[in-house]
Amino acid sequence: MTPLAVDEFNGPRGDFYKNMFAKCPAGRPGTADEMANIAELLMSDAGAFITGSTFLADGGATASYYYGPLQP
């Protein structure tokens, strides 16, 4: 949760975000450390073969939206 995310969470669209986080598979927003773990992987030798990829780091919210109803 960044300061911008906190503003969104508490702003006019807050109910949308609260519902999304409650019903996505992870059940919560990601942390800065979790996002940093992705960057660490991509910049390390372990990620040397990863190219031209998109990583959705949203706790499953996008997949739930496109492939099935959000589940609590």
N, C-alpha and C positions, 0 to 999 in steps of 0.2 A: 504494500500500500504506500504509494507516493503521496506527497501533499496534493497533487492534482487529483489523484484517485479519491482521496478523502473529501475534497471539494465536490467531486461528482457524486459521491456516495451521500453526501449531506445536502446536495443541491436539488433543483426542481425535478431531475430524473432519478433521484435517490431511490425511490420505490422500485424502479426498473432494475437498478443494480443490486439492490438487496434481494430481490426475487431471483435474479440470475445467479448470484453467489449461493443462495440457499438451495437452489435446485440443480446446480451443475454437479457433476460427479465428485469433484474435490470438496464441494460444500463451502468454499472460502476463496478469497482472493489470494494471489500469489505474493510471496515476499520478495524483497530486493535480493536476498541471498539465493533464492530459487532461480531468479533470472540470471544472476551472476554465474550460477552453476552451468547454465547453458553456454554462456560466453566462454567460460573456462574450458569446457569440452571442445568447443569449436576452435579455440586457439591452441589447444594442446596437441601433442602427438597422437593422442587417442582419437582426435577428430580430423586427422590429416586427410582422410579419404572422403570426407563430407564436403560436397561442392554443390552449388546451385539449388539449395534446399530451403524450404520455408518451415519454420518450427512454430507451431501454435502453442504458446505457453499461457493457456487460459483455464487450466483445470478441467478441460473437457466441455466448456460452455459452447464453443463453436460446433463441435461434433454433435452435441445434444440438440442444438438448434437445427442443424441440417439433416440429421439422421434419425431423429426420434424426439419425442416430447421430453422436456426437461424433467428429470426425476429427482425427488428429494432424497 
